Amino acid sequence: MEDLDVGRIIITFVVFLLSLTVHECAHAWAAERSGDLTGRYLGRVTLNPIPHIDPFGTILFPLISMTAGFWMFGWAKPVPFNPLNLRDRRTGEIAIALAGPMSNVALAILFIVLYKGLFQTSTLALQMMGDLLQPIYTMIEIGISLNIVLAVFNLIPLPPLDGHHVLRNLLPDSLAELYSQIPPWMGFVLLILLINVGFTRVLVQPIFAVVQQLLN
């Protein structure tokens, strides 16, 4: 506990909250564009984090895991939608599911652009940041890595992740019905197992290697 980096924990939590907020807002926006206004009526098409917060999954669990030295894990309040309102149910559900991870890809790209602009193009920018240089560098570093992980992680085709909804709508109806019967708790258990055996690390390592080349 003596080595606890409070500053890094705060920055990580802020970036995490921002990333989840954008992710859930993207889901709600995609649902609206696909014909369902449920997210709009519930105030979820917003970058205000408050409507998206799950007290346990967004605040308590991530902070406990970070301060205890474990890998950070958390979630926001899911955005509900009515599939009966979608103009095309199959493509609409795919678009809604993909909107979240793709928003994290966009955030990762934004943080990469910020890094290139602030740290690789002008010594004046570095001088102007002064004492904020290290916190800003840490924020960008965490923003890149966290959003890559969130994008890849959410595309894993296990319930209740976004990848589950994508794959379910790509499968033939008979297989999709069987696939839909996988209970969320089983998906969660399988997910924990995959994380513990290093499967998710294998997924993100090639992406991190490409990003590292971009940042050099």
Disulfide bonds with the S-S distance in Angstrom:
none
